[in-house]
Amino acid sequence: IYKNDFKEKLFLNKKERNWLKKEQKIIVATNKEWNPIEFIDEDNKLKGIWSGYINLLKDKTGLTFTIQNNKYWHEMISQIKNGKYDMFTAIVKTPQREKYLNFTQSYLSFPTVIVTQDNVGYIKNMNTLKGKTVAVEKSFYTDDLLSLNYKDIRLLRVNTTKEALEKVYKNEAFAYIGALPNIGYFIKNLGFSHLKINGETPFKAELRMATRKELGILNNIFDKTLS
């Protein structure tokens, strides 16, 4: 489908069509180690579920996307806040993030689960984690939501999912909390055989696209594209 034909089907308004005509270049912040959802492979190529969605945006809007992949997630968050990057393609909405980001509708949803060593009994609910040390990636949605809703849990903030799982593996944290798909990937590929998924949280990893607050018109275009 050609860009102009698609824009008609999207029912873009005049302001949105004029914005696209400027051929805006969009800087995309990524999570370089969130396999299999979003990651950069050994050849420095974009891979994962999200790459199909960025290709969709490229084909349907004609926008040019520049991918930033050389920073940790919390550094990407800082760059978005500072106005240096423009958008995320796979991010979970939290109250903290709504202060500086616009979110599209959700396009994928995953459970958020608890990982412990395999000698730990089943975690029935979040109260079981009171006073425990839980590893999370700094500035992840889990960091936001746990710090907001479960102040009795001690959070151990690290840079990556791999580091977080290593903390549990080495018994430096009681548990790790994160999205189901990448947990399964890392446990298998890192050979952490005595770690297990041991409970589910109330949180869902509802993946959305998001743009800086100043780019509300771009967010509207993305939402129509996803629809």
N, C-alpha and C positions, 0 to 999 in steps of 0.2 A: 504494500500500500504506500503510495506516495505521501509525502508529508502534508501537502495541501489538502489532499483528499481526506486524510485522517483528521486534520484539524476541523474540517466540516462535520465529521461524524462525532467529534468530541464536543461540538457546540461551544467552542471557545468564544468568549466575548471579544469585542474590538480591542479592549485594553490588553487582553492576553495574547491575541494575534499580533498586535504591534510589538509586544515585548519579545515574542519569538523572532520577529523579523530582524531584530537587532543582532541575531546570532550570538547570543550570550555564551560565554565560556564559563562552565561551572566546575568548581574545584570540589572534589569528592573526598571526604574523610573515610577511611576504612579501618577495619580491625584486621591486622595482618596475620593473626594466629587464632582465628575462630572457626577452625575446620569443623564440619564441612559446610558451614553456612557462608563464611566469608574468609578468604585467606589469599596469600600470595605464594605461589609455588616456587620451586628451586630455580626456575627460569625467569622469575620476576613477572610472571603472568597472573592475571586475575582468575581466580577459580572459586568454586562454591555455588551454592544455590543463588546467591544474590547477583552473580555475574549475568545471569539470564535476564534479570530485571533491569540492570543498567543498560544492557543491549536493547531491551524493549524501549526504554526512554530515548536512547540514541536514535533508533530507527523511526520512532513515531513523532518525535518533536524536532529532530534535526539539530539539537543542541550538541555542543562539544564538551566532553567531560575529561577533566584532568584528574587522574587518580593519585592521591597521596598515600603512600604505604610505608613510610620510613619511621613512623613514630608509634609509641604505645597508645592504647586507647585513651587513657586519661590525658595524654598530650594532645590527641585529636580533639577531645572535648574542649580543652583550653583554647585551641586554635579557632574552633567554631565560635566560642564566646568572644574572642578577640576580633572576630570578623575576617580572619585570614582564609578560612575555608567556608564553603557554602552549604554543604549538605551531607547527610548520611543516607545510605540506601537500606540499611538493616539495623534498626534501633528500636528499643522498647520505650514507650512513653512512661514517664514518671512525673510526679508533681514538681520535682526540682528542675527537670529538663523543660517543662512547659514554660518556664520563665524566659528561656532564650531560644526555643525552637518551635516551629510549626510542624504538626504531624499530619500525615495522610491517614487514610483508613488502614487497618491492618490487612496484610496480604498472606501472612503465615503465622501459625500459632503452635507453640511447643510447651509442654509442661516444664516447670522449674522444679528440680529435684535436689535431694540431699545425698551426698556421697560421704561414706565413712569407711573405715577399715572393716574387714568382713567379720571381725569378732564382736562387733557392736550390735546390740539388739535393735529391732526395727524402731525407727523414729516415728511415733504415732502422730505427733503434732509439734508445732514450733516451740511450745513450752518446754519440751524436752531439752532444747538447746540453751535454755537460760543459764547464764554464767559460763557457757562453753565458748571456746575459741573457734570461730568459723572463718575460713579463708575465702576471700572474694577478690575479684579483679577491681582495682581502684577505678572509681567513677562508672562502673558497670551499673546496670539497672538493679542488680542484686544489692550492690553497695547502697544505692539510693533508697531502695524500699526497705531493706533491713534496718538501716540507720534511722529511718523515719518511723517504722512500726514496731521494731523489736530492740529497744534500747538496752535490754538486759543481756543481749548477745554481744560478746566481744569480737569485733571484726579485725581480722588480720588482712590488711590490704596489700596486694602484690600487683605486679605488672601484667601478667598473662595467666590464662587458664592452666597452662602447663605448670607454672610456678605454684599456683593455688593447689593443684592436685598433688604436687610434690610435697607440699607442707603437710597434707593429710597422710601421704605415704610414709613420710619420715616421722610421723606422730608429733609434728610441731603445731598442728591444728586438729581439732576433734572432727571437723567436717568441712566440706566444701558445698556451696550452693550455686547452681547454675542451670543453664538450658540443657535439656536432655540430649539433643543430637551431638553436640560437641563433647559432652562428657563421655558418651560411648566411644567416640572416635579416639579421644586421648587415652582413656584407660586401656584400650586395645593396643594402640600404637606405641605407647610408652612402656607397655609390659607391666603395668601396675596390677598384678593379678590378685593381690589381696585387698583391693578397693572394690566397693560395691555401691550400687544405687540403693539407698536404704530409707527412702521416704519421699514424700512430695510436699511441696509448699503450697500456700494459697495463691501464689503468683503465677501468671502465665507469661511466657515470652511471646508477646504479640508483636511481631516484626512489622515495622512501618518505615516509610521514607520520612525524612524530616529535613527542613531547611531553616536557616537563620531567620529570626523574626522579621528582619528587613526584607525578606524575599517571600512574602506572603503570596504574591501573584504566581511565583514559581511553584509553590506548594499546591495551589489550586490546579495548575496545569498537570502536575504529577497525579493528583487525586483523580482527575478526569481520565488520565491515561490508564491508571490502575482499574478504574471502573470499566 
